[in-house]
Amino acid sequence: MDINFTNLQVLIADDHALVRSGLSLLIKMISEDAKIIEANKFEEVVSILSTNPSIDLILLDVMMPDNDSLSGAQYICKNWPEIPIVIISVKEDLRSIRLALKSGIMGYIPKSSSPNVTVNAIRLVLSGGVYVPPHVLSQGQGSPFDAVQAPSFVLSDDTGLSNSGVLKITSRQKDVLELLTLGKSNKEIAKVLELKPGTIKMHTSRIFRLLGVSNRTEAVTTYAKYLDNYPKK
């Protein structure tokens, strides 16, 4: 099914004007009427998000002068969890990408990627998916999401979610999960929570990843196991 990418608002944060211009052109290939907002330092990103939290996607360079680590991406994930982040970086090593994925970002695009790969990666994230560079998936060293740390409830060890049996999700993800258990579609959940359907797809993708499942049925079943062991008060 085709996904409508009209009226997109995309924040591009990079300290190089040439990179911002190139990414803007690629976004326009996805949506001609997309509104592009640019920032050349992290404090601008925070200021923009504080006044415009309805942004659909953030393309973030984590090597800007005032943001030389993943702390910026983690700060955004904590304060604006509904907005998917794609990191655009010159770093392509496995460790950097794994750390980024564990931080809750929805995609990692090396700056050496071709325009076609970049466009498809952005489309995937806007559709609710997670983009992982092919060379990471081919390493054969386990899931790129190994040891993801993200808690709002504790799951018992017999769910097979992790060795510790602990899972952390945001309150918004918990809202989405509970509506999934009621059989609500993404469109229905979006209406109840007053969010965009694409945002709900992003949340369900993160929920599936954290639960270690691949579809809605498995997610609901796993959550039911949790409720059996830890009933609501």
Secondary structure, DSSP 8 states (H G I E B T S, - for coil): -----TT-EEEEE-S-HHHHHHHHHHHHHH-TT-EEEEESSHHHHHHHHHH-TT-SEEEE-TTBTTB-STHHHHHHHHH-TTS-EEEEES---HHHHHHHHHTT-SEEEETTS-HHHHHHHHHHHHTT--B--HHHHTS-SS-TTTT-----EE--GGG-S-SS-EE---HHHHHHHHHHHTT--HHHHHHHHT--HHHHHHHHHHHHHHHT-SSHHHHHHHHHHHHHHS---
